[in-house]
């Protein structure tokens, strides 16, 4: 699974220098953070609707769109997916309550 994320992250990085008229991702980058955030919000809403509809195939499709646009956001902000995976790994063995308490201390 990490291989897919890593490969996609590399492609997203390459798209930063691509022609926006020929690449959807490059067009998102050239439109800026607000456009990327709008897409993440749209995809999150579509994911919620798919879940509420109880259609697992639709949910999987929409979740893939959401994850993709989240990866675009991370790339735009110069954050690698491995940083998010490391944060998730750090949380293993912590209850959600413990993790939230640690955040408040920072």
N, CA and C atoms as an extended XYZ file, in Angstrom:
318
Properties=species:S:1:pos:R:3:atomname:S:1:resname:S:1:resid:I:1 pbc="F F F"
N         0.823       -1.195        0.000 N   UNK     1
C         0.000        0.000        0.000 CA  UNK     1
C         0.862        1.252        0.000 C   UNK     1
N         1.901        1.267        0.806 N   UNK     2
C         2.765        2.447        0.840 CA  UNK     2
C         3.401        2.716       -0.507 C   UNK     2
N         3.630        1.644       -1.295 N   UNK     3
C         4.208        1.834       -2.624 CA  UNK     3
C         3.299        2.689       -3.505 C   UNK     3
N         2.008        2.452       -3.429 N   UNK     4
C         1.059        3.215       -4.229 CA  UNK     4
C         1.104        4.679       -3.807 C   UNK     4
N         1.101        4.933       -2.514 N   UNK     5
C         1.168        6.310       -2.029 CA  UNK     5
C         2.463        6.982       -2.463 C   UNK     5
N         3.560        6.263       -2.362 N   UNK     6
C         4.855        6.831       -2.741 CA  UNK     6
C         4.903        7.138       -4.240 C   UNK     6
N         4.423        6.221       -5.043 N   UNK     7
C         4.405        6.447       -6.490 CA  UNK     7
C         3.526        7.638       -6.842 C   UNK     7
N         2.366        7.702       -6.229 N   UNK     8
C         1.464        8.811       -6.496 CA  UNK     8
C         2.083       10.130       -6.033 C   UNK     8
N         2.736       10.126       -4.875 N   UNK     9
C         3.396       11.342       -4.375 CA  UNK     9
C         4.456       11.820       -5.357 C   UNK     9
N         5.202       10.909       -5.943 N   UNK    10
C         6.226       11.278       -6.924 CA  UNK    10
C         5.598       11.905       -8.164 C   UNK    10
N         4.517       11.318       -8.626 N   UNK    11
C         3.832       11.859       -9.801 CA  UNK    11
C         3.274       13.247       -9.494 C   UNK    11
N         2.696       13.409       -8.315 N   UNK    12
C         2.152       14.710       -7.933 CA  UNK    12
C         3.247       15.768       -7.867 C   UNK    12
N         4.400       15.404       -7.394 N   UNK    13
C         5.538       16.341       -7.373 CA  UNK    13
C         5.926       16.746       -8.792 C   UNK    13
N         5.962       15.784       -9.696 N   UNK    14
C         6.312       16.068      -11.089 CA  UNK    14
C         5.306       17.013      -11.737 C   UNK    14
N         4.060       16.903      -11.329 N   UNK    15
C         3.011       17.741      -11.919 CA  UNK    15
C         3.156       19.209      -11.524 C   UNK    15
N         3.952       19.499      -10.511 N   UNK    16
C         4.150       20.891      -10.099 CA  UNK    16
C         4.763       21.725      -11.218 C   UNK    16
N         5.501       21.076      -12.094 N   UNK    17
C         6.150       21.797      -13.192 CA  UNK    17
C         5.487       21.527      -14.539 C   UNK    17
N         4.372       20.823      -14.511 N   UNK    18
C         3.671       20.490      -15.759 CA  UNK    18
C         2.836       21.674      -16.236 C   UNK    18
N         2.436       21.595      -17.477 N   UNK    19
C         1.592       22.611      -18.105 CA  UNK    19
C         0.163       22.477      -17.568 C   UNK    19
N        -0.351       23.522      -16.913 N   UNK    20
C        -1.712       23.451      -16.360 CA  UNK    20
C        -2.802       23.186      -17.398 C   UNK    20
N        -2.540       23.500      -18.642 N   UNK    21
C        -3.552       23.234      -19.673 CA  UNK    21
C        -3.566       21.765      -20.091 C   UNK    21
N        -2.545       21.012      -19.656 N   UNK    22
C        -2.446       19.598      -20.046 CA  UNK    22
C        -2.507       18.634      -18.868 C   UNK    22
N        -2.581       19.172      -17.646 N   UNK    23
C        -2.589       18.321      -16.463 CA  UNK    23
C        -3.589       18.867      -15.450 C   UNK    23
N        -4.525       18.015      -15.047 N   UNK    24
C        -5.508       18.413      -14.036 CA  UNK    24
C        -4.814       18.838      -12.746 C   UNK    24
N        -3.852       18.045      -12.289 N   UNK    25
C        -3.152       18.359      -11.040 CA  UNK    25
C        -2.375       19.660      -11.172 C   UNK    25
N        -1.696       19.850      -12.286 N   UNK    26
C        -0.968       21.103      -12.497 CA  UNK    26
C        -1.930       22.287      -12.480 C   UNK    26
N        -3.132       22.098      -13.002 N   UNK    27
C        -4.110       23.187      -12.971 CA  UNK    27
C        -4.560       23.489      -11.545 C   UNK    27
N        -4.649       22.463      -10.718 N   UNK    28
C        -4.972       22.705       -9.311 CA  UNK    28
C        -3.859       23.500       -8.634 C   UNK    28
N        -2.615       23.070       -8.854 N   UNK    29
C        -1.478       23.785       -8.256 CA  UNK    29
C        -1.460       25.244       -8.710 C   UNK    29
N        -1.678       25.467       -9.992 N   UNK    30
C        -1.595       26.832      -10.503 CA  UNK    30
C        -2.763       27.699      -10.004 C   UNK    30
N        -3.878       27.063       -9.654 N   UNK    31
C        -5.020       27.805       -9.121 CA  UNK    31
C        -4.828       28.183       -7.655 C   UNK    31
N        -3.933       27.476       -6.976 N   UNK    32
C        -3.595       27.840       -5.612 CA  UNK    32
C        -4.310       27.045       -4.535 C   UNK    32
N        -3.945       27.368       -3.309 N   UNK    33
C        -4.415       26.637       -2.143 CA  UNK    33
C        -5.938       26.646       -2.014 C   UNK    33
N        -6.571       27.782       -2.237 N   UNK    34
C        -8.027       27.845       -2.072 CA  UNK    34
C        -8.750       26.869       -2.990 C   UNK    34
N        -8.295       26.728       -4.225 N   UNK    35
C        -8.910       25.793       -5.173 CA  UNK    35
C        -8.715       24.350       -4.697 C   UNK    35
N        -7.522       24.052       -4.216 N   UNK    36
C        -7.242       22.698       -3.715 CA  UNK    36
C        -8.118       22.397       -2.504 C   UNK    36
N        -8.227       23.351       -1.591 N   UNK    37
C        -9.058       23.158       -0.402 CA  UNK    37
C       -10.528       22.983       -0.783 C   UNK    37
N       -10.979       23.717       -1.782 N   UNK    38
C       -12.358       23.573       -2.260 CA  UNK    38
C       -12.592       22.153       -2.771 C   UNK    38
N       -11.631       21.624       -3.528 N   UNK    39
C       -11.763       20.258       -4.048 CA  UNK    39
C       -11.781       19.243       -2.919 C   UNK    39
N       -10.932       19.421       -1.910 N   UNK    40
C       -10.931       18.504       -0.759 CA  UNK    40
C       -12.299       18.545       -0.083 C   UNK    40
N       -12.831       19.748        0.102 N   UNK    41
C       -14.152       19.876        0.712 CA  UNK    41
C       -15.250       19.218       -0.104 C   UNK    41
N       -15.209       19.414       -1.413 N   UNK    42
C       -16.205       18.789       -2.295 CA  UNK    42
C       -16.132       17.267       -2.201 C   UNK    42
N       -14.913       16.753       -2.247 N   UNK    43
C       -14.747       15.296       -2.202 CA  UNK    43
C       -15.136       14.737       -0.835 C   UNK    43
N       -14.887       15.487        0.231 N   UNK    44
C       -15.304       15.042        1.566 CA  UNK    44
C       -16.826       14.965        1.638 C   UNK    44
N       -17.492       15.965        1.081 N   UNK    45
C       -18.954       15.970        1.061 CA  UNK    45
C       -19.495       14.795        0.260 C   UNK    45
N       -18.911       14.538       -0.901 N   UNK    46
C       -19.355       13.407       -1.727 CA  UNK    46
C       -19.106       12.079       -1.019 C   UNK    46
N       -18.034       11.995       -0.259 N   UNK    47
C       -17.733       10.773        0.507 CA  UNK    47
C       -18.789       10.561        1.588 C   UNK    47
N       -19.149       11.623        2.274 N   UNK    48
C       -20.175       11.536        3.318 CA  UNK    48
C       -21.506       11.088        2.720 C   UNK    48
N       -21.879       11.661        1.593 N   UNK    49
C       -23.142       11.297        0.944 CA  UNK    49
C       -23.118        9.826        0.530 C   UNK    49
N       -22.008        9.381       -0.030 N   UNK    50
C       -21.897        7.969       -0.438 CA  UNK    50
C       -22.033        7.043        0.766 C   UNK    50
N       -21.429        7.419        1.883 N   UNK    51
C       -21.535        6.596        3.091 CA  UNK    51
C       -22.980        6.563        3.592 C   UNK    51
N       -23.619        7.716        3.589 N   UNK    52
C       -25.019        7.782        4.037 CA  UNK    52
C       -25.939        6.969        3.124 C   UNK    52
N       -25.594        6.891        1.830 N   UNK    53
C       -26.394        6.120        0.879 CA  UNK    53
C       -26.202        4.619        1.042 C   UNK    53
N       -25.158        4.218        1.768 N   UNK    54
C       -24.925        2.799        2.026 CA  UNK    54
C       -24.411        2.018        0.834 C   UNK    54
N       -23.863        2.721       -0.156 N   UNK    55
C       -23.357        2.058       -1.351 CA  UNK    55
C       -21.834        1.944       -1.232 C   UNK    55
N       -21.352        0.750       -0.928 N   UNK    56
C       -19.914        0.568       -0.689 CA  UNK    56
C       -19.061        0.846       -1.921 C   UNK    56
N       -19.579        0.513       -3.094 N   UNK    57
C       -18.825        0.779       -4.324 CA  UNK    57
C       -18.667        2.287       -4.535 C   UNK    57
N       -19.752        3.015       -4.350 N   UNK    58
C       -19.713        4.469       -4.472 CA  UNK    58
C       -18.808        5.079       -3.394 C   UNK    58
N       -18.894        4.544       -2.183 N   UNK    59
C       -18.057        5.043       -1.090 CA  UNK    59
C       -16.579        4.839       -1.397 C   UNK    59
N       -16.239        3.681       -1.907 N   UNK    60
C       -14.843        3.411       -2.267 CA  UNK    60
C       -14.351        4.388       -3.327 C   UNK    60
N       -15.164        4.623       -4.328 N   UNK    61
C       -14.817        5.550       -5.411 CA  UNK    61
C       -14.604        6.965       -4.869 C   UNK    61
N       -15.542        7.432       -4.056 N   UNK    62
C       -15.455        8.787       -3.519 CA  UNK    62
C       -14.306        8.926       -2.527 C   UNK    62
N       -14.052        7.883       -1.756 N   UNK    63
C       -12.926        7.921       -0.816 CA  UNK    63
C       -11.611        8.009       -1.578 C   UNK    63
N       -11.512        7.312       -2.695 N   UNK    64
C       -10.304        7.403       -3.518 CA  UNK    64
C       -10.116        8.836       -4.020 C   UNK    64
N       -11.203        9.473       -4.449 N   UNK    65
C       -11.127       10.880       -4.867 CA  UNK    65
C       -10.680       11.772       -3.714 C   UNK    65
N       -11.228       11.536       -2.533 N   UNK    66
C       -10.861       12.340       -1.363 CA  UNK    66
C        -9.396       12.153       -1.020 C   UNK    66
N        -8.947       10.910       -0.956 N   UNK    67
C        -7.534       10.656       -0.640 CA  UNK    67
C        -6.633       11.308       -1.683 C   UNK    67
N        -7.011       11.183       -2.966 N   UNK    68
C        -6.212       11.778       -4.030 CA  UNK    68
C        -6.063       13.279       -3.819 C   UNK    68
N        -7.158       13.954       -3.577 N   UNK    69
C        -7.097       15.410       -3.412 CA  UNK    69
C        -6.387       15.807       -2.116 C   UNK    69
N        -6.477       14.972       -1.101 N   UNK    70
C        -5.690       15.214        0.125 CA  UNK    70
C        -4.203       15.087       -0.176 C   UNK    70
N        -3.831       14.139       -1.021 N   UNK    71
C        -2.424       13.999       -1.416 CA  UNK    71
C        -1.960       15.201       -2.232 C   UNK    71
N        -2.838       15.729       -3.069 N   UNK    72
C        -2.507       16.958       -3.805 CA  UNK    72
C        -2.261       18.090       -2.813 C   UNK    72
N        -3.109       18.200       -1.814 N   UNK    73
C        -2.950       19.228       -0.780 CA  UNK    73
C        -1.620       19.065       -0.047 C   UNK    73
N        -1.313       17.845        0.361 N   UNK    74
C        -0.037       17.606        1.042 CA  UNK    74
C         1.136       18.018        0.163 C   UNK    74
N         1.093       17.627       -1.096 N   UNK    75
C         2.172       17.965       -2.019 CA  UNK    75
C         2.294       19.479       -2.171 C   UNK    75
N         1.166       20.136       -2.305 N   UNK    76
C         1.173       21.596       -2.440 CA  UNK    76
C         1.831       22.260       -1.229 C   UNK    76
N         1.633       21.651       -0.069 N   UNK    77
C         2.177       22.188        1.182 CA  UNK    77
C         3.565       21.615        1.491 C   UNK    77
N         4.131       20.861        0.541 N   UNK    78
C         5.458       20.248        0.690 CA  UNK    78
C         5.541       19.297        1.883 C   UNK    78
N         4.482       18.515        2.061 N   UNK    79
C         4.441       17.471        3.087 CA  UNK    79
C         4.359       16.139        2.371 C   UNK    79
N         5.229       15.215        2.726 N   UNK    80
C         5.219       13.896        2.102 CA  UNK    80
C         4.224       12.984        2.818 C   UNK    80
N         3.579       12.078        2.085 N   UNK    81
C         2.647       11.136        2.716 CA  UNK    81
C         3.289       10.352        3.855 C   UNK    81
N         4.585       10.093        3.734 N   UNK    82
C         5.244        9.315        4.794 CA  UNK    82
C         5.192       10.046        6.132 C   UNK    82
N         5.117       11.379        6.103 N   UNK    83
C         5.002       12.131        7.355 CA  UNK    83
C         3.663       11.852        8.035 C   UNK    83
N         2.611       11.739        7.250 N   UNK    84
C         1.290       11.417        7.800 CA  UNK    84
C         1.291        9.979        8.303 C   UNK    84
N         1.898        9.071        7.527 N   UNK    85
C         1.970        7.674        7.953 CA  UNK    85
C         2.771        7.540        9.245 C   UNK    85
N         3.848        8.310        9.384 N   UNK    86
C         4.628        8.288       10.616 CA  UNK    86
C         3.807        8.777       11.802 C   UNK    86
N         2.986        9.792       11.569 N   UNK    87
C         2.119       10.291       12.643 CA  UNK    87
C         1.098        9.239       13.036 C   UNK    87
N         0.524        8.552       12.056 N   UNK    88
C        -0.413        7.472       12.372 CA  UNK    88
C         0.285        6.357       13.143 C   UNK    88
N         1.491        6.022       12.719 N   UNK    89
C         2.263        4.989       13.405 CA  UNK    89
C         2.563        5.398       14.850 C   UNK    89
N         2.868        6.676       15.042 N   UNK    90
C         3.153        7.174       16.381 CA  UNK    90
C         1.957        6.971       17.305 C   UNK    90
N         0.780        7.036       16.749 N   UNK    91
C        -0.440        6.931       17.546 CA  UNK    91
C        -0.814        5.499       17.913 C   UNK    91
N        -0.182        4.506       17.277 N   UNK    92
C        -0.478        3.117       17.626 CA  UNK    92
C        -0.232        2.903       19.106 C   UNK    92
N        -1.131        2.191       19.739 N   UNK    93
C        -0.986        1.891       21.148 CA  UNK    93
C        -1.505        2.980       22.070 C   UNK    93
N        -1.893        4.120       21.509 N   UNK    94
C        -2.490        5.192       22.304 CA  UNK    94
C        -3.996        5.145       22.122 C   UNK    94
N        -4.699        5.359       23.196 N   UNK    95
C        -6.145        5.505       23.025 CA  UNK    95
C        -6.395        6.877       22.421 C   UNK    95
N        -7.531        7.047       21.817 N   UNK    96
C        -7.884        8.337       21.258 CA  UNK    96
C        -7.891        9.429       22.312 C   UNK    96
N        -8.294        9.078       23.515 N   UNK    97
C        -8.323       10.060       24.604 CA  UNK    97
C        -6.903       10.479       24.995 C   UNK    97
N        -5.989        9.502       25.052 N   UNK    98
C        -4.593        9.828       25.370 CA  UNK    98
C        -3.980       10.722       24.299 C   UNK    98
N        -4.248       10.391       23.034 N   UNK    99
C        -3.684       11.159       21.932 CA  UNK    99
C        -4.178       12.603       21.987 C   UNK    99
N        -5.461       12.786       22.238 N   UNK   100
C        -6.011       14.146       22.318 CA  UNK   100
C        -5.417       14.902       23.501 C   UNK   100
N        -5.202       14.237       24.602 N   UNK   101
C        -4.616       14.883       25.780 CA  UNK   101
C        -3.192       15.338       25.472 C   UNK   101
N        -2.444       14.529       24.721 N   UNK   102
C        -1.076       14.901       24.359 CA  UNK   102
C        -1.067       16.132       23.466 C   UNK   102
N        -2.040       16.248       22.585 N   UNK   103
C        -2.113       17.409       21.691 CA  UNK   103
C        -2.332       18.705       22.479 C   UNK   103
N        -3.126       18.624       23.514 N   UNK   104
C        -3.423       19.816       24.316 CA  UNK   104
C        -2.184       20.317       25.056 C   UNK   104
N        -1.237       19.426       25.328 N   UNK   105
C        -0.027       19.796       26.057 CA  UNK   105
C         0.956       20.548       25.170 C   UNK   105
N         0.839       20.391       23.861 N   UNK   106
C         1.808       21.001       22.926 CA  UNK   106
C         1.615       22.480       22.796 C   UNK   106
